[in-house]
Amino acid sequence: MQAIDRVSTVTIAVTDQDEALEWYTEKLGFEKKMDVRSPEFRWLTVAPAQQVDVEFLLASWFPDRVGKNATWILSTRDCQGGYEELKEKGVEFSEQPTVRPWGIQAVFSDLYGNQYALVQQSAQVLTDEATKKALGVPNVLGEPGIVLGELRVGEAHGATG
C-alpha cells in the first residue's frame, strides 16, 4: 500500500471567495467544481473544464497568505494563443510568451497577486503557422512541425550566429 495516492486539491489564498470565483471562471475559463457551505467556512473549488484530478480551493481563511502563493504551472498546448485570449479578457501578464529551456512560458497574476506560469512544454510540436510566426520559429521544408526542444533559444528569436 502507498500512503499517498495523488494530489487532489491545492489551496489558493483569496480575500473574497465570490470575487475570486468570478475572476477564475470569467477570466481563466475555469469551472466551479464544488461549493459546500457550512456556518464555519465555504469549501469552493475551481479547475479547467477538462481537469479531473486536481482542483483549486479558493480559501478565504488564510488572510496572511493572500498574494503569496508559490507560482503554479498551468499547462497549455498553445502558449501564444492562450496568452492572447487571456490578455483580451483583462488578465495582466508580467512576462510575454518566451522560449525557455522547458518550453514556451508566459507569466500572469490573479486579482490578488498570485503568479501563474502558462507553459507549453518543449516536447510539444509546433504545427500552427501563427504560433511559429509569433515566436520567430523558422519553417523547415518537409517537416510537419518543429520541436522546440531541438531549437537553440537564439534561433527561436531569429538571431543568427
C-alpha positions in Angstrom: 0.0 0.0 0.0 1.2 3.5 -0.8 0.3 6.2 1.8 -0.5 8.9 -0.8 -2.4 8.1 -3.9 -2.4 11.5 -5.7 -2.7 15.3 -5.2 -6.3 16.3 -5.3 -6.6 19.9 -4.2 -4.2 22.8 -4.0 -5.1 25.9 -2.0 -5.1 29.5 -3.3 -5.5 32.1 -0.5 -8.1 34.7 -1.5 -9.7 37.7 0.2 -13.2 37.2 -1.2 -14.4 33.8 -2.5 -17.2 35.2 -4.7 -14.9 37.7 -6.2 -12.2 35.0 -6.8 -14.8 32.6 -8.3 -15.9 35.3 -10.7 -12.3 36.0 -11.7 -11.2 32.4 -12.2 -14.4 31.5 -14.1 -14.7 34.6 -16.3 -11.0 35.4 -16.9 -9.4 32.0 -17.0 -12.5 30.0 -18.1 -12.3 27.6 -15.1 -15.5 25.8 -13.9 -16.8 25.7 -10.4 -16.3 22.1 -9.3 -17.5 22.1 -5.7 -19.3 24.7 -3.5 -20.1 23.4 0.0 -21.1 25.8 2.7 -21.3 25.4 6.5 -21.6 28.0 9.2 -17.8 27.9 9.7 -16.5 28.0 6.2 -17.1 27.5 2.5 -15.3 24.8 0.5 -15.2 26.3 -3.0 -13.1 24.7 -5.8 -12.5 25.5 -9.4 -10.5 23.9 -12.2 -10.2 23.9 -16.0 -13.2 22.1 -17.6 -11.1 19.1 -18.7 -9.2 18.9 -15.4 -10.4 15.9 -13.4 -7.7 15.1 -11.0 -6.7 18.4 -9.2 -8.9 21.3 -8.1 -8.0 24.7 -6.8 -9.5 25.5 -3.4 -10.3 29.3 -3.1 -9.7 29.6 0.6 -10.6 32.8 2.4 -9.4 31.6 5.8 -5.7 32.4 5.3 -5.7 36.2 5.1 -1.9 36.4 5.8 -1.2 34.2 2.7 -3.2 36.2 0.1 -1.0 37.0 -2.9 1.9 34.9 -1.5 1.3 31.5 -3.1 4.2 29.9 -5.0 3.9 30.1 -8.7 1.6 27.5 -10.1 2.4 26.0 -13.5 -0.6 25.7 -15.9 -0.2 23.6 -19.0 -1.3 24.6 -22.4 -0.9 23.3 -26.0 -0.7 26.9 -27.3 1.1 29.4 -25.1 0.9 32.3 -27.6 -2.8 31.7 -28.3 -3.6 31.3 -24.5 -1.7 34.5 -23.8 -3.7 36.4 -26.4 -7.0 35.0 -25.2 -6.4 35.8 -21.6 -4.9 39.2 -22.3 -8.1 40.1 -24.2 -10.1 39.1 -21.1 -8.0 41.6 -19.0 -5.6 39.1 -17.4 -2.3 41.0 -16.6 0.9 39.4 -17.7 4.3 40.2 -16.3 6.0 38.0 -19.0 5.1 37.6 -22.6 5.4 34.1 -24.2 9.1 33.5 -24.1 11.1 30.4 -25.2 12.7 28.8 -22.2 14.7 25.5 -21.9 11.5 23.7 -20.7 9.2 25.3 -23.4 7.3 28.5 -24.0 6.2 30.3 -20.9 4.1 33.4 -20.1 3.6 34.6 -16.6 0.4 36.3 -15.2 -1.0 37.2 -11.8 -4.5 36.7 -10.4 -6.5 39.5 -8.8 -4.6 39.0 -5.5 -1.1 38.9 -7.0 -0.5 35.2 -7.0 1.6 34.2 -10.0 0.9 31.6 -12.6 3.2 30.3 -15.4 1.3 29.3 -18.6 3.7 26.7 -20.1 3.7 25.0 -23.4 6.2 22.2 -22.8 9.2 21.9 -25.2 8.2 18.3 -26.3 5.0 19.7 -27.9 5.3 20.1 -31.6 4.5 23.5 -33.2 2.3 22.9 -36.1 0.3 26.2 -36.0 1.7 28.7 -38.5 0.6 31.7 -36.5 2.3 30.4 -33.4 5.5 29.7 -35.4 5.4 33.2 -36.8 4.7 34.9 -33.5 7.7 33.1 -31.9 10.0 33.6 -34.8 10.4 29.8 -35.4 11.8 29.1 -38.8 9.9 27.0 -41.3 11.6 23.7 -42.2 10.5 22.2 -45.5 9.3 18.7 -45.4 8.6 18.7 -41.7 5.0 19.0 -40.3 6.3 20.9 -37.2 9.3 21.8 -35.2 10.0 20.5 -31.7 11.1 23.4 -29.6 13.4 21.2 -27.5 15.7 20.9 -30.6 16.0 24.7 -31.2 18.6 26.9 -29.7 17.0 29.9 -27.9 18.7 32.4 -30.3 17.2 30.6 -33.3 13.7 30.9 -31.8 14.1 34.7 -31.7 15.5 34.9 -35.2 19.1 35.6 -34.0 22.0 34.4 -36.1 25.4 33.2 -35.3 
